[in-house]
Every structure is written in structure tokens, then in C-alpha cells.
Amino acid sequence: MKLRETFERRAARVLCAALFLTAAFAAVARAQRGAGWAGGQQGQPGKDLNAVYFFDSKRGWAAGDGGLVLHTEDGGRVWVRQRIETKESINDIYFRDKEDGYLLAGNQIFTTADGGATWVAATRFLAQTFGGAEPELYSARFTSKKRGWVVGSLSRGESVVDSL
């Protein structure tokens, strides 16, 4: 009988603690609802953002459909559109350091050496290199200007034939 009482007391304590924590988290969530978020600029209608990268708390980029690249110098209060020579959707944007950045759009890699002020088409991967399968680049990370990794997929029509 004593063992059953001990178990019931523990179960009651655990239940009370769980209810207390749930109520506490709910109160904090209610108090913070919307805190720290402010309305900003409206994006381009019909254009999705696929990549966001901040080098520090102020400098950041957002990129997406149709070659859309936006840049901020003030932590996201104001976004300025940048020109890049592509209509492809941009899947990733990454900076190895303050100056050297990489942008992946479709089957192409664009680079910058001036902190994102200008972007240059650096490498294009063609379907004939992959037996007729179309490459789509998704993500990249570089440890130096000439050493890095790119992840993507190869597809023929509607079917993906390989990906990494």
C-alpha cells in the first residue's frame, strides 16, 4: 500500500509541474506575441524568397524567384533590389567572409568579391556534362576562393535522376 501512495504522490507532483510549466510558457508566449517583429516592405507579388543570409546583424541578403536579390545594410528595415543577370530562381546565397560571396541560380554560380555590390557569373553546369540531365544547384559552402561544396539535383523532365 505504501508503494502505491508514493507512486500516486509522484504522479501528482509531475502532473502539477507539467501544468505549471505549460501555463508559464503560454503566458510568456502571449506576452511576446509579435514582440520583436515589425512590418516591413512588401515584396514582389508572385515572387517567393528562397534564401536569406545575414553576414552580421546589419548586412543581409534575401533572394528568390526570377533572379530577385535584395540587400539590407540596416538589419532589414530597408531592402534595396540588386541587379543580377539571371531570370532563374535563386536557391542560395552565402558569404565566406565580408567580401567573398556565392549565389546559386538554376545551374549557375555567381560570385562577388566586393561584398555583394556586383555579382559575376562564374560557373555554369550544362546538361551535356551530366548525360542530358538538367542540374539544379541548391546550396554551397566554400572554405576558400577555390575550395567548396555545392549540393543539387539532376532531373530529366519531371523526374529527379540523382541528387546530393
C-alpha positions in Angstrom: 0.0 0.0 0.0 2.9 2.4 0.8 4.4 1.9 -2.6 1.1 2.9 -4.3 0.8 6.1 -2.2 4.4 7.0 -3.2 3.7 6.4 -6.9 0.5 8.5 -6.7 2.2 11.4 -5.0 5.0 11.4 -7.6 2.5 11.2 -10.4 0.5 14.2 -8.8 3.8 16.2 -8.5 4.8 15.5 -12.1 1.3 16.4 -13.3 1.3 19.7 -11.3 4.8 20.6 -12.6 3.7 19.9 -16.2 0.6 22.1 -15.7 2.7 24.9 -14.2 5.2 24.8 -17.0 2.5 24.8 -19.6 0.8 27.8 -18.0 4.1 29.6 -17.7 5.1 29.0 -21.3 1.6 30.1 -22.5 1.9 33.3 -20.5 5.4 34.1 -22.0 4.2 33.3 -25.5 1.1 35.6 -25.0 3.3 38.4 -23.7 5.8 38.1 -26.6 3.3 37.6 -29.3 4.5 39.9 -32.1 7.3 41.4 -29.9 10.5 42.0 -31.9 8.7 41.8 -35.3 7.7 44.9 -37.2 6.0 45.2 -40.6 8.5 45.9 -43.3 8.5 46.5 -47.0 6.2 44.4 -49.2 7.9 42.0 -51.6 7.3 41.4 -55.2 3.9 39.9 -55.9 4.2 36.3 -57.1 7.9 36.0 -56.2 8.9 33.7 -53.4 12.0 34.2 -51.3 14.2 31.1 -51.3 17.3 32.2 -49.5 18.2 34.6 -46.7 21.7 35.2 -45.4 23.0 37.7 -42.9 26.7 38.3 -42.6 26.2 40.2 -39.3 23.3 41.9 -37.5 23.1 44.7 -40.1 24.2 43.3 -43.5 22.0 40.8 -45.2 20.6 39.4 -48.4 17.3 37.8 -49.5 17.0 36.1 -52.9 14.3 34.2 -54.7 12.3 33.7 -57.9 13.1 35.3 -61.2 16.6 36.4 -60.1 15.3 38.6 -57.3 18.1 39.8 -55.0 17.5 42.2 -52.1 20.2 43.7 -49.8 20.0 45.5 -46.5 22.6 47.5 -44.5 20.4 48.3 -41.5 19.2 44.9 -40.2 16.2 44.6 -42.6 14.5 48.0 -42.1 15.1 48.9 -45.7 15.7 46.5 -48.6 17.3 47.5 -51.9 17.0 45.5 -55.0 20.2 44.5 -56.7 20.7 43.7 -60.4 21.9 40.2 -61.4 22.0 38.8 -64.9 19.6 35.9 -64.5 15.9 35.1 -64.6 16.4 31.8 -62.8 15.2 31.3 -59.2 18.0 31.8 -56.7 18.2 28.9 -54.3 21.1 30.0 -52.0 23.3 33.0 -51.1 26.3 32.6 -48.9 29.3 34.7 -47.9 32.6 33.0 -46.9 33.8 36.3 -45.5 32.9 40.0 -45.6 33.8 40.4 -49.3 33.6 36.9 -51.0 30.0 35.7 -51.7 28.3 33.0 -53.7 24.9 32.9 -55.2 23.2 29.8 -56.8 20.7 30.3 -59.5 19.4 27.3 -61.5 22.5 25.7 -63.0 24.8 28.7 -62.4 27.1 30.0 -59.7 27.6 33.8 -59.4 30.3 35.3 -57.3 31.1 38.6 -55.7 34.5 39.9 -54.4 33.2 43.3 -53.3 30.7 42.4 -50.5 27.8 41.9 -52.9 27.9 45.3 -54.7 28.4 43.4 -58.0 27.7 39.8 -59.0 29.5 38.0 -61.8 28.5 34.7 -63.5 31.4 32.4 -62.6 30.4 28.8 -63.5 27.5 27.2 -65.4 26.9 23.5 -65.3 25.4 22.2 -68.6 23.1 19.2 -69.1 25.5 17.5 -71.6 28.1 17.3 -68.7 25.5 15.1 -66.9 24.3 12.9 -69.7 21.5 15.2 -70.7 20.1 15.6 -67.2 19.5 19.2 -66.1 21.4 20.3 -63.0 19.7 22.5 -60.3 22.0 23.9 -57.6 20.6 24.2 -54.1 23.3 25.1 -51.6 27.0 25.9 -51.4 29.7 26.4 -48.8 33.2 27.5 -49.5 36.3 27.3 -47.3 38.5 29.3 -49.7 38.1 31.0 -53.0 38.8 27.8 -54.9 37.6 25.1 -52.5 33.9 24.4 -51.7 31.0 22.1 -51.9 27.8 22.5 -54.0 24.7 20.4 -53.5 22.0 20.0 -56.1 20.0 17.6 -58.2 19.8 16.2 -61.8 16.5 15.8 -63.5 15.0 14.7 -66.8 11.6 16.4 -67.3 9.5 15.7 -64.2 11.7 13.0 -62.6 14.8 13.5 -60.5 17.6 11.1 -61.5 20.1 11.9 -58.9 20.6 14.3 -56.0 23.0 15.1 -53.3 
